[in-house]
Amino acid sequence: CPDTLIRFLDVIPEVKFHLPNAFTPNGDGINDYFRGAGILEGATGFVMTIWNRYGEKLFETNDPKEEWNGRKNNSGVLSPQGVYVVVVKYTDPRGKLVELRGFATLLK
């Protein structure tokens, strides 16, 4: 006797993004750049910005794999040792806007 069963499965995409809290851009080849890490499959509209304590934007990227080297717009003089504000925004696969805020400590 034939039988038919139809069942819809809702697969929730996994999107996880984490920010480190410190880096040391001293040229030793270890932890010289700042960038987040994680799984962003299906996410859109990624933007990461880094700000100093005076509200000046030092870095912005739309590429989650691009790294900040501690300089304004990745060129020029190295920023002073200190704490910088990091803001990451993206839209998850379900259309929800996600905003992450954190701090990046630049150590020399």
C-alpha positions as a Markdown table, in Angstrom:
| # | Residue | x | y | z |
|---|---|---|---|---|
| 1 | Cys | 0.0 | 0.0 | 0.0 |
| 2 | Pro | 1.6 | 3.3 | -1.1 |
| 3 | Asp | 1.9 | 6.3 | 1.4 |
| 4 | Thr | 3.1 | 9.8 | 1.0 |
| 5 | Leu | 4.3 | 12.2 | 3.6 |
| 6 | Ile | 5.3 | 15.8 | 3.0 |
| 7 | Arg | 7.0 | 17.8 | 5.8 |
| 8 | Phe | 8.6 | 21.2 | 5.5 |
| 9 | Leu | 11.8 | 21.8 | 7.4 |
| 10 | Asp | 12.9 | 25.2 | 8.4 |
| 11 | Val | 16.7 | 25.2 | 8.4 |
| 12 | Ile | 17.9 | 28.2 | 10.4 |
| 13 | Pro | 21.2 | 29.5 | 8.9 |
| 14 | Glu | 24.0 | 29.8 | 11.4 |
| 15 | Val | 25.5 | 33.3 | 11.5 |
| 16 | Lys | 28.1 | 34.0 | 14.2 |
| 17 | Phe | 30.7 | 36.8 | 14.2 |
| 18 | His | 33.1 | 37.5 | 17.0 |
| 19 | Leu | 35.5 | 40.4 | 17.7 |
| 20 | Pro | 38.8 | 40.1 | 19.4 |
| 21 | Asn | 39.6 | 42.6 | 22.1 |
| 22 | Ala | 43.3 | 43.5 | 21.5 |
| 23 | Phe | 46.0 | 43.4 | 18.9 |
| 24 | Thr | 49.7 | 44.4 | 18.7 |
| 25 | Pro | 50.7 | 46.0 | 15.3 |
| 26 | Asn | 54.4 | 45.9 | 16.1 |
| 27 | Gly | 55.5 | 44.1 | 12.9 |
| 28 | Asp | 56.5 | 40.8 | 14.6 |
| 29 | Gly | 54.1 | 38.8 | 12.5 |
| 30 | Ile | 51.9 | 37.8 | 15.4 |
| 31 | Asn | 48.5 | 39.5 | 16.0 |
| 32 | Asp | 49.5 | 42.5 | 13.9 |
| 33 | Tyr | 46.1 | 43.2 | 12.5 |
| 34 | Phe | 42.5 | 43.6 | 13.9 |
| 35 | Arg | 39.6 | 41.8 | 12.3 |
| 36 | Gly | 36.6 | 39.8 | 13.4 |
| 37 | Ala | 36.1 | 36.1 | 12.7 |
| 38 | Gly | 33.1 | 33.8 | 12.3 |
| 39 | Ile | 30.5 | 32.4 | 10.0 |
| 40 | Leu | 28.6 | 35.0 | 7.9 |
| 41 | Glu | 27.1 | 32.7 | 5.2 |
| 42 | Gly | 23.9 | 34.3 | 4.0 |
| 43 | Ala | 24.5 | 37.6 | 5.7 |
| 44 | Thr | 24.4 | 40.8 | 3.7 |
| 45 | Gly | 25.3 | 44.5 | 4.1 |
| 46 | Phe | 28.4 | 43.9 | 6.3 |
| 47 | Val | 30.0 | 47.1 | 7.6 |
| 48 | Met | 32.8 | 47.4 | 10.2 |
| 49 | Thr | 33.9 | 50.8 | 11.5 |
| 50 | Ile | 36.6 | 51.7 | 14.1 |
| 51 | Trp | 36.5 | 54.9 | 16.0 |
| 52 | Asn | 38.9 | 56.7 | 18.3 |
| 53 | Arg | 37.8 | 58.2 | 21.6 |
| 54 | Tyr | 37.2 | 61.6 | 20.0 |
| 55 | Gly | 34.6 | 60.2 | 17.6 |
| 56 | Glu | 36.9 | 60.2 | 14.6 |
| 57 | Lys | 36.4 | 57.3 | 12.2 |
| 58 | Leu | 39.7 | 55.6 | 11.6 |
| 59 | Phe | 38.7 | 52.6 | 9.5 |
| 60 | Glu | 35.7 | 51.3 | 7.6 |
| 61 | Thr | 35.3 | 48.2 | 5.5 |
| 62 | Asn | 32.5 | 46.2 | 3.8 |
| 63 | Asp | 34.7 | 43.1 | 3.6 |
| 64 | Pro | 34.7 | 40.9 | 6.7 |
| 65 | Lys | 38.1 | 39.6 | 5.7 |
| 66 | Glu | 39.8 | 43.0 | 5.6 |
| 67 | Glu | 42.0 | 43.8 | 8.5 |
| 68 | Trp | 42.8 | 47.1 | 10.3 |
| 69 | Asn | 46.5 | 47.7 | 10.8 |
| 70 | Gly | 46.2 | 50.4 | 13.4 |
| 71 | Arg | 46.5 | 53.4 | 11.0 |
| 72 | Lys | 43.9 | 55.8 | 9.8 |
| 73 | Asn | 42.4 | 54.2 | 6.6 |
| 74 | Asn | 45.3 | 51.7 | 6.8 |
| 75 | Ser | 47.9 | 54.2 | 5.8 |
| 76 | Gly | 50.1 | 56.8 | 7.5 |
| 77 | Val | 51.2 | 56.9 | 11.1 |
| 78 | Leu | 50.3 | 54.2 | 13.6 |
| 79 | Ser | 47.6 | 55.3 | 16.0 |
| 80 | Pro | 48.5 | 55.7 | 19.7 |
| 81 | Gln | 48.2 | 52.9 | 22.1 |
| 82 | Gly | 44.7 | 52.8 | 23.6 |
| 83 | Val | 41.2 | 51.6 | 23.3 |
| 84 | Tyr | 39.1 | 52.0 | 20.1 |
| 85 | Val | 35.4 | 51.5 | 19.5 |
| 86 | Val | 34.4 | 48.8 | 17.0 |
| 87 | Val | 30.9 | 48.7 | 15.4 |
| 88 | Val | 29.9 | 45.9 | 13.1 |
| 89 | Lys | 26.5 | 45.8 | 11.3 |
| 90 | Tyr | 25.1 | 43.3 | 9.0 |
| 91 | Thr | 21.7 | 41.8 | 8.0 |
| 92 | Asp | 21.2 | 38.2 | 8.8 |
| 93 | Pro | 19.7 | 35.7 | 6.3 |
| 94 | Arg | 16.2 | 36.3 | 7.9 |
| 95 | Gly | 16.4 | 40.0 | 7.3 |
| 96 | Lys | 17.2 | 41.0 | 10.8 |
| 97 | Leu | 19.7 | 43.9 | 11.3 |
| 98 | Val | 22.5 | 42.8 | 13.7 |
| 99 | Glu | 24.7 | 45.4 | 15.4 |
| 100 | Leu | 27.8 | 44.4 | 17.4 |
| 101 | Arg | 29.8 | 46.8 | 19.5 |
| 102 | Gly | 33.1 | 46.2 | 21.1 |
| 103 | Phe | 36.5 | 47.6 | 21.9 |
| 104 | Ala | 39.9 | 47.0 | 20.3 |
| 105 | Thr | 42.8 | 47.7 | 22.5 |
| 106 | Leu | 45.9 | 48.6 | 20.4 |
| 107 | Leu | 49.1 | 47.6 | 22.3 |
| 108 | Lys | 52.6 | 48.6 | 21.2 |
